């Protein structure tokens, strides 16, 4: 399960990808916004990275209209979140004693060996 509070969407890359796909598909902003049922101004703001958030339904509608996937539109966002998580784990491990690190590693191994119990 993804914790929405920790997911940071890279809106700059999202806007670039939407713009590129829109041009590739031959749509104007007006045409795409009509298909997605949003205003042309809002679409323009998404493409120009002038938004703080975009609803999931809007993202799905954009992806469907552009014949692409959410994965394509959001790829950098999730890759960057994985990097953030890795950095956070490294920081925590660096702050632990040797004994704590050993315990943490054994705990992770136990979880990985019993994945079915942690669904």
Secondary structure, 3 states (H helix, E strand, C coil): CCCHHHCCCCHHHHHHHHHHHHHHHCCCHHHHHHHHCCCHHHHHHHHCCCCCCCCHHHHHHHHHHCCCCHHHHHHHHHHHHHHHHHHHHHHHHHCCCHHHHHHHHHHHHHHHHCHHHHC
